């Protein structure tokens, strides 16, 4: 092979490594991962592929990687557009595991590229109808969490399933997500108006609140706050604008339904909600049910459902207790989100899934569905400033969820390191076998060792 052909082959090797890193970054960003996490993962892939000193630039809808092989060589830049794929935590988990295997040299770049192509082109691991049912179960858990009975829970389950089927049809028709949010929120409000019209012995407002929680669950607000806290202000602004637009669609749909109800003489009043300690087991179970249902609807691996249930139940428990002692909705939510972030980081790693899967699912019971509806109803029916305060409280709750989760993860990292050190000290002397599991040595390190062994020592 002459020098020209050798140079072209080296260039193709660079292209293949950069292409693998770009495609992995696309999966992470489309799954709601923060820009800092995506950047670190991309740099890990390029470094494992032998490319040092790469620069990564992410602008929410695109990823660019710049690489300069030598100081006297012109740098080259490769870019890939990020397309939204929908939440699929099974794909995210598989890609995260693939990155770790590639970094340890357990798989070659060609094997990793083929596996990534298979993962991105494969369908969901569960039947699609099971995801629709899971969305309904999540809405039913929301009504139980808010104090509803079995009848309103059943209505919320059916309504959420209809919303999901309708939005899937709209998605196939390529209708923008904003209008899907408007249609889903309006349908939930119309169902509540029907219950109010027939004087059903239920709380119709809980159907609207459950629908709002269902539509809010897919909004990646945690990633927006994480980007802002880690200094990626461009992507933070883009994610925040997207979250505001989708939330605005929910507000528009609910307000349209409330206006129709007022014109027809069907105002859906907000029933006072009191938290009793006797309902604590039900609320804790409801939080776990909502978290697991959302995770299953997002195709999370089955092994992650038990940790997600534990985190969701713990978050609901903390929120209920702090609300009972009158800490305020925002601070109670922040404390619960902190616990979710603290526990989700450790449980996620132990169960072999990214902590993002556990944390996002665990915060679903904390979403301010009833607070948003209460504010809209007060603004539309009475025109008072009390509704504005309720809407501002909902915004504060959303920020509290994201910031509390991220703070919990920051605290969890050094705690986990210290726990590992303590575990090593308390393990005691091993009578047989290694004290720690032996990891396979990367192929590059093995080649370096063999070269050193063959090299004659100088006298």
PyMOL commands that set and color helices and strands:
alter all, ss='L'
color gray80, all
select helices_A, chain A and resi 3-30+35-48+89-103+109-121+128-145+150-172+177-197+205-216+221-229+233-263+277-297+302-324+329-350+355-362+364-366+369-381+385-426+443-454
alter helices_A, ss='H'
color red, helices_A
select strands_A, chain A and resi 55-58+62-67+76-81
alter strands_A, ss='S'
color yellow, strands_A
deselect
rebuild
show_as cartoon
